[in-house]
Amino acid sequence: MEILKKQSSTRENLGLLAVLEALEGQEQTTQRELAQATGLNLKKVNYTLQKLLEKGYVKFQRVRQNPDKRNYLYILTPAGIKAKSQLTYGFLKFTLDFYTRMEDKLLSCVKEIESSGVDRIALYGASDVARILLGIVADRAVKVVGVVDPGYAGREYHGCPIIPVEDLSTWSWDAMLITSIDDPDVGEAWLLGEGVSSDRIRKLS
Amino acid sequence: MEILKKQSSTRENLGLLAVLEALEGQEQTTQRELAQATGLNLKKVNYTLQKLLEKGYVKFQRVRQNPDKRNYLYILTPAGIKAKSQLTYGFLKFTLDFYTRMEDKLLSCVKEIESSGVDRIALYGASDVARILLGIVADRAVKVVGVVDPGYAGREYHGCPIIPVEDLSTWSWDAMLITSIDDPDVGEAWLLGEGVSSDRIRKLS
C-alpha cells in the first residue's frame, strides 16, 4: 500500500478542498455551517481557514450587521481559485490511485479462488464490487455463474443472471463469494440460514 | 464532503490492513521491511503492530538465531484473519465512496460547462478522467467531439476520436477541458503554445 505514503498530505489537501468548495458561491457563512457542509469538526474548520488565509487563498471580512452570529464573508482570491483547481486534480488522482489499488485487490482475490480449484463462483450481493468483479473475471478461467441478492428485483445484473433464492441449492456453483459490502456478516449468516455449508462461502480478504 | 467525517478511523484501519497484508505469508520480518512494504514510517509501523497485538490479531515471537537483526515471527490469529476480511470490506467501501464522490464532482463540472453555453468540448489527456467523463456526457446535452493527447498512439479513445495535433485549429470544438491529471499545468502550457486562446481552455475545479 505505497498509497499510504502520500496520505498525510492528501488528507490536509482534501480538507482545504472541502472548505474551498463549501465557501464557493456562499455570500456569507459561519464556521459551524462550514463544519456541517464539509464533515470536518469545528477545530479542523478553524485550522483549515487559518491555512487558507495564510496561503492567501481566501480573504475575509466580519459582517458588521450581525455581531452576535459571527458571520463572515469569505472571498476566494485568484490564487485560491487556482489552488482549488490544483487540489481538485489531486483529489481525482488520489481517488483513481485507490480505485486501481481496489482492482488489484479484487484481482488477487480472484486468483486465490482460482488456485483453490474453484471453477464456478456465485456472488452474494448485487453491489459495485460485484460489477467490478464481473469485469475482472471476463478474461479469466473462473466463471461467475450468477448473483444472489434477495433485495434485487431484476433478472440479471450487468449481464449475469440473478439466482432465485429457491434455486440456490440446484444452481451449479462451487463457491459463493460475499460481495455485499455494507454488511458482509449479515450475508454470511443469511447463506448459512439457507443451508449453504460454510466451506463453500468465501469472503474477500 | 461528508466522506471526511469517517476519514480518521478509516486511516487507522487502512494502516492495520496494510500491515496485516504485509505480514500474511511472511515467515519472519523486521519492522523496517514492514515499513517498506506498507509505505508507513517506522513509528507508524510500531504503533500499528502494538494495536494489532493489543487487539489479539497477531502473536509474535523473537527469532533467537538472529539476535542482531531484530527479526520477528508474526502469526495472524483467527481473530486477525477475521479482522483482515472486515478491514478489506471497509477499504472497498471507502474507495467506492470516494469514487462516487469523484463522479459527482465530474458531473458538476460538466453541468457548469453546459450552463456556460458550450455545446462541443474536446478533452486534453487520454486519462481515466477522460474515460469517466465520456461515460458521464453520453446522456447529456454537451458532446465530447474528440480527445487531444500528443503521447497517445491510437486513433480513438473509448470510442471518441483522437484529434491529431495538426487538426487542432480546424476541428470543431468550443472549449478544451484538461483531463490530464498528472500535470494539468503542462497541458495548459502546451495548448497555449499551440495557439489555443486561454478563454477556450477549461480546468476541472
Interface residues (C-beta under 8 A of the other chain):
Chain A: M1 E2 I3 L4 K5 Q7 R11 L14 G15 L17 A18 E21 T38 G39 L40 I81 K84 S85 Q86 T88 Y89 F91 L92 K93 F94 T95 L96 F98 Y99 R101 M102 K105 D128 V129 I181 D182 P184 K203 L204 S205
Chain B: M1 E2 I3 L4 K5 Q7 R11 L14 G15 L17 A18 E21 T38 G39 L40 I81 K84 S85 Q86 T88 Y89 F91 L92 K93 F94 T95 L96 F98 Y99 R101 M102 K105 D128 V129 I181 D182 P184 K203 L204 S205
